[in-house]
Amino acid sequence: MLPRAIKRLLHQATLSDQSYRFMFDRAPDDEFVVIDCETTGLNVRTDDVVAIAAIKIRGNRILTSARFEAIVHPDSELEAEAIKIHRLRRSDVEASPIVWKVLPGFLHFIGPRPLIGYYVDFDIAMLDKYILPLVGIELPNERIEVSRLYYERKYGNAPPNTPVDLSFAAILHDLCIPSLGQHDAFNDALMTAMMFLQLRDLTRRGVRIPRQRTSAVFNPIGA
């Protein structure tokens, strides 16, 4: 596996649109972007993005005023099951721009900042299939997976055969984060941002999440 620095150099060399060189700038100190995509399904090859949300974090603050949101017109027709999950109607997406119109604004919003998400590899894979033909590279940003941070804090020292639950609901419960309603891109990104800040704080303080669930103290994050 190539070191990250070499991979970044290779990405820079294959960038087809030099106006996107900012993606390789130095990220602002202690700034991150939380991303979430809603899709027509879970197959990266055949399904499409229908909504994108991104929220910036600076230090210990979630900047809800500094956010990116877009509903996207998918290439394929929105099926009934996807409508039930995302509550986006065919009329909602038909009036929305295609993904190619949305991506430039999204790329300028995230810049070179590390990207945080819940199963973020899936979201990035869905975006990369559009970004690659647009600029010639996949997203070079560092990735931070909140379920991995949660696993380390709760199960990192667990004995063998300990049942593991990495569901979104389990993380919300253990961190006492209110559920804002899933499958809305902005809500999911906001909840993920709260997860990240709490898990980072627990990691810095060396505090583990009890495996016997108890009520934790929730400190609201200022916007």
The 8 nearest C-alpha neighbors of each residue, nearest first, counted from 0:
[[1, 2, 3, 6, 5, 4, 7, 9],
 [0, 2, 6, 3, 5, 4, 7, 9],
 [3, 1, 5, 4, 6, 0, 7, 8],
 [2, 4, 6, 5, 7, 1, 8, 0],
 [5, 3, 7, 6, 2, 8, 1, 9],
 [6, 4, 8, 7, 2, 3, 9, 1],
 [5, 7, 3, 9, 8, 4, 10, 1],
 [6, 8, 10, 4, 5, 9, 11, 3],
 [9, 7, 11, 5, 10, 6, 12, 4],
 [10, 8, 6, 12, 11, 7, 5, 13],
 [9, 11, 7, 13, 8, 12, 136, 6],
 [12, 10, 8, 14, 9, 13, 7, 23],
 [11, 13, 9, 10, 14, 8, 15, 7],
 [12, 14, 10, 11, 15, 135, 9, 136],
 [15, 13, 135, 11, 16, 12, 136, 134],
 [14, 16, 135, 134, 13, 17, 136, 133],
 [17, 15, 134, 18, 14, 19, 135, 20],
 [16, 18, 19, 20, 15, 14, 134, 21],
 [17, 19, 16, 20, 21, 15, 134, 14],
 [20, 18, 17, 21, 22, 16, 134, 14],
 [19, 21, 22, 17, 18, 23, 24, 11],
 [22, 20, 24, 23, 19, 110, 111, 18],
 [21, 23, 111, 110, 20, 24, 19, 139],
 [24, 22, 21, 20, 111, 25, 11, 139],
 [25, 23, 21, 22, 111, 26, 20, 110],
 [24, 26, 27, 23, 111, 112, 22, 28],
 [25, 27, 112, 111, 24, 28, 30, 110],
 [28, 26, 30, 29, 25, 112, 111, 31],
 [27, 29, 30, 26, 57, 58, 25, 31],
 [30, 28, 58, 57, 27, 31, 56, 26],
 [31, 29, 57, 56, 28, 27, 58, 112],
 [30, 32, 56, 113, 112, 55, 114, 33],
 [33, 31, 55, 114, 54, 56, 115, 109],
 [32, 34, 115, 54, 53, 114, 116, 188],
 [35, 33, 53, 116, 188, 52, 115, 32],
 [34, 36, 52, 188, 184, 51, 122, 53],
 [37, 35, 51, 50, 122, 184, 38, 52],
 [36, 38, 50, 49, 48, 184, 51, 182],
 [39, 37, 48, 49, 40, 47, 36, 46],
 [38, 40, 46, 47, 81, 48, 77, 49],
 [41, 39, 38, 46, 42, 81, 47, 43],
 [40, 42, 43, 46, 38, 39, 121, 45],
 [43, 41, 46, 44, 45, 40, 47, 39],
 [42, 44, 125, 46, 45, 41, 124, 47],
 [45, 43, 42, 46, 128, 125, 47, 41],
 [44, 46, 42, 43, 47, 40, 41, 75],
 [47, 45, 40, 42, 39, 43, 44, 41],
 [48, 46, 39, 38, 73, 49, 74, 45],
 [47, 49, 38, 50, 37, 73, 39, 36],
 [48, 50, 71, 38, 37, 70, 73, 72],
 [51, 49, 70, 37, 71, 36, 69, 48],
 [52, 50, 36, 69, 68, 35, 184, 37],
 [53, 51, 68, 185, 184, 35, 67, 34],
 [52, 54, 34, 67, 33, 66, 32, 35],
 [55, 53, 66, 33, 32, 63, 65, 67],
 [56, 54, 32, 62, 31, 65, 61, 33],
 [55, 57, 61, 31, 30, 60, 62, 32],
 [58, 56, 30, 60, 29, 59, 55, 61],
 [57, 59, 29, 60, 56, 30, 61, 28],
 [60, 58, 57, 196, 61, 56, 220, 221],
 [61, 59, 57, 58, 56, 221, 222, 62],
 [60, 62, 56, 222, 63, 55, 221, 57],
 [63, 61, 222, 65, 64, 55, 56, 60],
 [62, 64, 65, 222, 61, 66, 54, 55],
 [63, 65, 62, 66, 222, 54, 61, 55],
 [66, 64, 62, 63, 55, 54, 67, 61],
 [65, 67, 54, 53, 64, 63, 55, 68],
 [66, 68, 53, 52, 54, 69, 105, 108],
 [69, 67, 52, 51, 53, 66, 185, 70],
 [68, 70, 51, 50, 71, 52, 67, 101],
 [69, 71, 50, 49, 95, 92, 51, 72],
 [72, 70, 49, 95, 50, 97, 96, 98],
 [71, 73, 92, 97, 95, 96, 93, 49],
 [74, 72, 75, 47, 49, 71, 48, 97],
 [75, 73, 47, 72, 76, 97, 46, 48],
 [76, 74, 73, 77, 47, 46, 39, 72],
 [77, 75, 78, 74, 73, 89, 39, 72],
 [76, 78, 89, 75, 81, 39, 79, 82],
 [79, 77, 81, 80, 76, 82, 39, 89],
 [78, 80, 82, 81, 83, 77, 84, 88],
 [79, 81, 83, 82, 78, 84, 77, 39],
 [82, 80, 84, 83, 78, 79, 39, 85],
 [83, 81, 86, 79, 87, 80, 85, 84],
 [84, 82, 80, 86, 81, 85, 79, 87],
 [85, 83, 81, 82, 86, 80, 182, 87],
 [84, 86, 182, 87, 82, 83, 81, 183],
 [87, 85, 82, 83, 84, 88, 81, 183],
 [86, 88, 85, 82, 91, 89, 92, 83],
 [89, 87, 91, 90, 82, 86, 92, 77],
 [88, 90, 91, 92, 93, 77, 87, 76],
 [89, 91, 93, 88, 92, 94, 87, 95],
 [92, 90, 88, 89, 93, 94, 87, 95],
 [91, 93, 72, 95, 94, 89, 90, 71],
 [92, 94, 90, 95, 91, 72, 89, 96],
 [93, 95, 92, 91, 90, 96, 72, 89],
 [94, 96, 92, 72, 71, 93, 70, 97],
 [97, 95, 71, 72, 100, 98, 94, 101],
 [96, 98, 72, 71, 99, 100, 95, 73],
 [97, 99, 101, 100, 71, 102, 96, 72],
 [100, 98, 101, 102, 97, 129, 103, 133],
 [99, 101, 98, 97, 102, 96, 103, 104],
 [102, 100, 98, 99, 104, 103, 105, 97],
 [101, 103, 105, 104, 99, 100, 106, 98],
 [104, 102, 106, 105, 101, 107, 100, 99],
 [105, 103, 107, 102, 106, 101, 108, 100],
 [104, 106, 102, 108, 103, 107, 109, 101],
 [107, 105, 103, 108, 109, 104, 110, 102],
 [106, 108, 110, 104, 105, 109, 103, 22],
 [107, 109, 105, 106, 110, 104, 67, 66],
 [110, 108, 106, 107, 112, 32, 111, 105],
 [109, 111, 22, 107, 112, 108, 106, 21],
 [110, 112, 22, 26, 23, 140, 24, 109],
 [113, 111, 26, 31, 110, 109, 114, 32],
 [114, 112, 141, 31, 140, 142, 32, 115],
 [113, 115, 142, 32, 33, 143, 141, 31],
 [116, 114, 33, 143, 142, 144, 32, 34],
 [117, 115, 119, 144, 34, 33, 118, 145],
 [116, 118, 119, 145, 144, 146, 191, 115],
 [119, 117, 120, 121, 116, 144, 146, 122],
 [118, 120, 116, 117, 122, 121, 144, 123],
 [119, 121, 123, 118, 122, 124, 142, 116],
 [122, 120, 124, 119, 123, 118, 125, 43],
 [123, 121, 119, 125, 124, 120, 36, 126],
 [122, 124, 126, 120, 125, 121, 127, 119],
 [123, 125, 127, 121, 126, 122, 120, 128],
 [126, 124, 122, 123, 127, 43, 128, 121],
 [125, 127, 123, 124, 128, 129, 130, 122],
 [128, 126, 130, 124, 129, 137, 131, 125],
 [127, 129, 126, 131, 130, 125, 124, 132],
 [130, 128, 127, 126, 131, 132, 133, 99],
 [131, 129, 127, 133, 132, 128, 134, 126],
 [130, 132, 136, 135, 137, 133, 127, 129],
 [133, 131, 135, 130, 134, 129, 128, 136],
 [132, 134, 130, 131, 135, 129, 99, 16],
 [133, 135, 15, 16, 131, 136, 132, 14],
 [136, 134, 131, 15, 14, 132, 133, 13],
 [137, 135, 131, 134, 14, 10, 138, 13],
 [136, 138, 131, 127, 139, 130, 135, 10],
 [137, 139, 140, 127, 136, 123, 130, 131],
 [140, 138, 137, 7, 141, 10, 22, 23],
 [141, 139, 113, 138, 111, 142, 112, 114],
 [140, 142, 113, 114, 139, 143, 112, 111],
 [143, 141, 114, 113, 115, 140, 144, 119],
 [142, 144, 115, 114, 145, 116, 141, 113],
 [143, 145, 147, 116, 146, 117, 115, 119],
 [144, 146, 148, 147, 117, 195, 149, 116],
 [145, 147, 149, 148, 144, 150, 165, 117],
 [146, 148, 150, 145, 149, 144, 151, 143],
 [149, 147, 145, 151, 146, 150, 152, 198],
 [150, 148, 146, 152, 147, 151, 153, 145],
 [151, 149, 147, 154, 153, 148, 152, 146],
 [150, 152, 155, 148, 149, 154, 153, 147],
 [151, 153, 207, 149, 150, 208, 155, 154],
 [154, 152, 208, 150, 151, 207, 155, 149],
 [153, 155, 157, 150, 156, 151, 152, 163],
 [154, 156, 151, 157, 153, 152, 150, 207],
 [155, 157, 154, 158, 153, 151, 152, 207],
 [158, 156, 154, 155, 161, 159, 153, 160],
 [157, 159, 161, 160, 156, 154, 155, 162],
 [160, 158, 161, 157, 162, 156, 154, 163],
 [161, 159, 162, 158, 157, 163, 154, 156],
 [160, 162, 159, 158, 163, 157, 154, 210],
 [163, 161, 160, 164, 159, 154, 157, 158],
 [164, 162, 161, 165, 154, 150, 160, 153],
 [163, 165, 166, 169, 162, 170, 150, 167],
 [166, 164, 146, 163, 169, 167, 170, 150],
 [165, 167, 169, 168, 164, 170, 146, 171],
 [166, 168, 170, 169, 171, 165, 117, 146],
 [167, 169, 171, 166, 170, 172, 178, 165],
 [170, 168, 172, 166, 171, 167, 173, 165],
 [169, 171, 173, 167, 172, 168, 174, 166],
 [172, 170, 176, 168, 174, 169, 173, 175],
 [171, 173, 175, 169, 170, 174, 168, 176],
 [172, 174, 170, 175, 171, 169, 212, 215],
 [173, 175, 171, 176, 172, 170, 215, 217],
 [176, 174, 172, 173, 217, 171, 215, 177],
 [175, 177, 171, 174, 178, 172, 217, 190],
 [178, 176, 179, 175, 171, 172, 190, 174],
 [179, 177, 180, 176, 171, 190, 181, 168],
 [178, 180, 186, 177, 181, 190, 187, 189],
 [179, 181, 178, 186, 182, 183, 187, 177],
 [180, 182, 183, 187, 179, 186, 178, 184],
 [183, 181, 85, 184, 84, 187, 37, 180],
 [182, 184, 186, 181, 185, 187, 85, 180],
 [183, 185, 187, 52, 35, 186, 36, 37],
 [184, 186, 188, 52, 187, 183, 189, 68],
 [187, 185, 189, 183, 188, 184, 179, 190],
 [186, 188, 190, 184, 185, 189, 181, 183],
 [187, 189, 191, 185, 35, 186, 190, 34],
 [190, 188, 192, 186, 191, 187, 185, 193],
 [191, 189, 193, 187, 192, 188, 186, 194],
 [192, 190, 194, 188, 189, 193, 187, 195],
 [191, 193, 189, 195, 190, 194, 33, 188],
 [192, 194, 190, 196, 191, 195, 197, 189],
 [195, 193, 191, 197, 192, 196, 198, 190],
 [196, 194, 192, 198, 193, 197, 199, 145],
 [195, 197, 199, 193, 198, 194, 200, 192],
 [196, 198, 200, 194, 199, 195, 201, 193],
 [199, 197, 201, 195, 200, 196, 194, 202],
 [200, 198, 202, 196, 197, 201, 195, 203],
 [199, 201, 197, 203, 198, 202, 196, 204],
 [202, 200, 206, 198, 204, 199, 203, 205],
 [203, 201, 205, 199, 200, 204, 198, 206],
 [202, 204, 200, 201, 205, 199, 206, 198],
 [203, 205, 201, 202, 206, 200, 199, 207],
 [206, 204, 202, 203, 201, 207, 200, 152],
 [207, 205, 201, 204, 202, 208, 152, 203],
 [206, 208, 152, 153, 209, 205, 201, 202],
 [207, 209, 153, 152, 210, 206, 173, 212],
 [210, 208, 211, 212, 207, 153, 213, 173],
 [211, 209, 212, 153, 208, 154, 213, 157],
 [212, 210, 209, 213, 208, 173, 153, 214],
 [213, 211, 210, 209, 173, 214, 208, 172],
 [214, 212, 215, 211, 209, 173, 210, 208],
 [213, 215, 216, 212, 175, 173, 174, 172],
 [216, 214, 175, 174, 213, 217, 173, 208],
 [215, 217, 218, 214, 175, 174, 176, 219],
 [218, 216, 175, 219, 215, 174, 176, 197],
 [217, 219, 220, 216, 197, 175, 176, 221],
 [220, 218, 217, 221, 193, 176, 222, 216],
 [221, 219, 60, 218, 222, 61, 193, 59],
 [220, 222, 60, 219, 61, 62, 59, 63],
 [221, 61, 62, 63, 60, 220, 64, 56]]
